[in-house]
Amino acid sequence: MVYDVPGENRSSMVAAGMFNPFASKSLIKTWLASDVFAYLHQFYPKAEEALKAKFFFQQLIYRPFMTIHEQNSWIAQTADEDVQAFVEATHTKPAYAHQVYDPLGGIVVKKGGYLLTGSFLDAVRQWLIASHSFCAEHFDVMHLTDNEADVNYRGIRAGKVIFCTGVPLHDPMRWLPVIKLKGETLTVGLQDPPELIYNRGVYAVATQTPGAFKVGSTYQLKNIVNGISLGGQQELEMKFRQLFRSGYTILGQDWGLRPTTVDRKPVLGFWPGKENRIIFNGLGTKGVSLAPYFALVLADWLTNSREMMPETNINRFKALYSKV
């Protein structure tokens, strides 16, 4: 049984959904990229077949170089076969100057793309409803009882309960080592729709609405105020104009709170002292790419067919939460 309140998990619903095998602020391959991206390219197409919906789009990503040093550094990195596996092309001269500012060329990344997160979540929800496995209610942990054998929640008994709660807003979940990372996005109409995903400070990906693109995103860890902001809009517009040549019209703005951690790694494992309560959280800005792979890791761990990797095990925060 899945408990969820549609519309309240805003970070997933409003996310632009881009997945990129390289870190957004550097030319460094993301953590576990080879394993994570191999699996997501299996998972989402199979999910489309099972859910009879379209939400997964593979697309090349172009990242312009900002300096000669960055250009040289990237060319040197392409000698690494693991890095080269994600590179479609490297340009040392303008390659897409008709749409973006790229005087020094850039890198074209393959195995990237975007997920229509709202469409994916809606399809999963309808599938769960059809199988009588969805409840549109808050899960109140105060009504949860457990023992060594199982858990009981308002008459529903199960072997385990898995908490995928995102940013902890309610006691007694506030002890979770999860940090709020606010993000804002703009939805814009573009006069010149991009040929691929351009990514430098901001990016634009297609939405379900023809001609409308989602521009993302901001990253705010401090002084967080719920809701959209003028500052968020101005930041995104400034970065958009620095990258894109296209004129645009703002169609909307949205926001959400991503659950991240101090080391930017997911949090998986037992709720401290409660081996029937499982944590699956802290996916941060890369939930689209990390969620399928680490759901598999968690499932394998729960069935004793895989060890939990130390980098994601909640035990790495044991010193901080040993008194829980």
N, C-alpha and C positions, 0 to 999 in steps of 0.2 A: 504494500500500500504506500502510495506517495502522497505526502501532505505538502501543499503549496498554495499560495495565494497569488493567482495570475495578476501581473501588473505591479506587484510590489518589489520583485527582484529586478530592479531597474538596470543594474549594470549589464546583465545579460540581454535584456530586451532592447536596450538602446545602443548596444555595441555595434560598431561598424563591421566587426567580424573578420578583419583582415588577418591572415596567417602568413608569417614571413619567417623563413629559416635563419635569418640574420637579425641580430639585436637591432632595435630601432635607432639607437643613438651611436652605433659603431658598426664597423665592418667585421664583426665577430660572429661566428656561427653560434646560434642559440644552444643552450644546454641540452644535451641529448638529442640534437636535431636529427641525426640519422635515424634513430629509433622512433622518435616522436612523429616525424613527418612521413616515414614509411607506413606507420600505423594509421595516421589520420587519413591518408589517401586510400586506405582500404575501408576504414570505418564509415566515413560519410557516404560514399557511393552505395554501400550495403544498406545504410540507414535510409537512403532515398528509396531504394527498392522496397524495403520492408514497410516504410511509412507511406509509400505512393505519393511522394511530394518532391519538389525540386528546391534545393536550398544551398547546394555546394557548387562552387564555381572555381575552377583552376584558372589562374591568370598570371602572366608574367608581371614582375615588379621591377620598375626602373628607379634607381637611386642615383641622382647626379652627384658628381664629385664637387666638393667645395674648394679644395686646395690641391696644388701639385703634390704636396706631401701625401695627402690622402690617396690620390691617384696612384702614386708610386707604391704606397703601402699595399693597396689592393692588388696591384699587378704582381707583387711579390707573393702575396698570400695564395694566389691562384695556382701556384706550384704545388700546393697541398692537394692531394687527390680527394680527401674528404671535403674540402672546400669547393673544389672544382665540380663536384657532383651536384651542386646547387647553382652553378653559374651557367647561364645561357650565352652571355656575351659580355665583353668588357670594351668600352669605347673610350678613346683618349681625345676624341673631338666631339663636337655637338652631334647628337644622334636623334633627338626629338625636339629640336629647337623650335619647331612650329607649334609646339604645345607647352613646353616648359623652358625654364632658363637652365641650360646645361653647357656653358662655355668650355668646360673641361671634360665633357663626356660623362660617363657614369657606368654603373654595373647593371646588367639585366639579370635578375634572379628568377630561377625556375623553381617549380614545386611549391609556389606560393599561390595566393588567391584570397577568396573571401567566402564567408558563410553568412547567409541571411538568417541571423540568429533568431529573429522573431518568428520566421516561418518554420525553422527547425523546432523551436520550443512549442509552437502551436501544434505541429504535427505529432510530436511526442505526447503532448497532453491529450490530444484526441485519441491516440492509440491507447493510452492508459485508461481513459474514460470508457472506451469500448470494451476493455477487458476488466472493467469494474475495479480498477486499481488506483483510482485518483480521488483525493478528497481536498476540496478547495477551502481548507481551513488552516489557521496557524496551528503548529504542533506545540502544545504546551507541555514542556518537559516536567512540570510539576505533577502531571497526571501519569507520568511514566514510572513503573515499578519494574525491578529486575532482580534476578537471582543468578546462581551459577549456570542454570540450564537455559533460561530464556528471558524475554522481556514481555511486558504487558502494558498496552496503552489503550485505555477505555474499551477493554474487552477484546482487543486484537492482540494475539500472541504471536511472537516471532523469535527466531534464534538471535537476531541482532537488530539494532536500529542504527542507521547510518545518518549522521548529521552533515548535510551539505548546505549549511545555513548562511554562507557568505559572511559579511560583516556582522559580528555579534552585537545585537541591539538589545537583547533582553537577558536578564539574569535567569539561570546561573551560567550562561555561556560567555560572560564577559572576560573570563580568565583565558580564553583562547588567545594564542600568540598571533593574532591577525590584526592588521593595520588597515585603516580606511585610506584609500587612494581615490580621490574624486577625479572624475573625467567628464568633460563636456564635449559635445559634438554639434556640428551644424549640418542641416540638410540644405543643399543648394541646387539650383538649376543652373546648368552650365551651357554657355553658348557653343562651346566646342567640346563635346564629350571626349574624355581621354581614351586613347587607343589601348592602353594598359594601365596598371596601377602605378602612379607616380608617388614616390615616397621620399620626402626630405623635410623633416620637421612636422609636416602634416601629410595626409594622404587622402585620396577620394576614391570611394568604391560605390558601385551601383546599388540601388535599392530596388524594392518591388515596384516602385512608381517609375514609369518610363521618363527619362530625362532628369530624374532627381538622383543626386549623389550625396553620400554621407561623408563629411569631412571630419577627421578626428586626428588626434584628440588631445586634450589637456591633461596634465598630471599635477595634482595638488595634494600634498601630504599634510600641510599645516593650515591653520585658520579656516577650516572647512565650514562652509555655510550651505545647507541644503538648498537646491534649486539652481536654475540657470543664472548666469551673471553676465553683466556687460563686459567685465574684464575677460571672461572666457571667450566671448564673441570676438572681442578686439584682438586677442592673442591668435585665435584661429584665422581670422581674416588677414592679419599681418603676415603670418607664415604662408597662407594660401597665395597671397599676391607675390611673395618672394619666390615661389616655385612655379605657379601656373600663369600662363599668358591669357587664359580664357577669362572673358567676362562672366559674372555670376550674379544670381539673385538668391538672397536668403529666403528659404521656404520654412525653416523651423530650427529650433535649438533644443537640445535635451541634455540630460546629465545622469550620472549614476555613481555609486560607491563601489569600487572594486575591492575585493579582499586580498591583500598582499601580506608579505612577511618581511622581516628585516633582512633576510638573506635571499629573498625573491624565489624561494622554493616552496612547493606545496606542503601542506601539513596533512599527514596520513597516520592512522594508527588508533590505539585505544584511548578513549577518554580516561584520564588518570584515575586508576583504581576501579574502573568499570569496564571489564573486558567484553561485555555485550553491547557497549556503546562505542561506535566507531566514528572517527572524524575524517572528513574528506573536504578540504578547504584550502584557501591561500593560493588560488590559481592566478591571481593578479591580472595583468594585462594580456596574458597569453592563454586564457581559458579555452578558446576555440581549438588551439593546437594541443594543449596539455591534457584537457579533460578526457578525451578518448583513451589515450595511452595510460594515464594514471588510474582511470576506472578499471582498466585491464589489470594493472599492477595490484590494485586493491582487491579485485576479485580473486586473483591468483593467490594473494597473501591469505585471504580469508579461507581459501580451500587448501591451504598448506602446500601449494605447489611452487611458491616463490618466497624468498626472504624479502623483508621490507628493506629497501635501500636506506642507509643511514642519512643521506641528504634530505630525505622527505619524512623520515620517521619523527613523529611528535616528541619522541624521547630526547631529541636534540635540545629541546627547551625544558628538560626535566629540572634543571637547576632553578629555573624561574618559577615553575609551577608545581614543585614538589610538595607544597603545603595545601594543594587543592584537595 
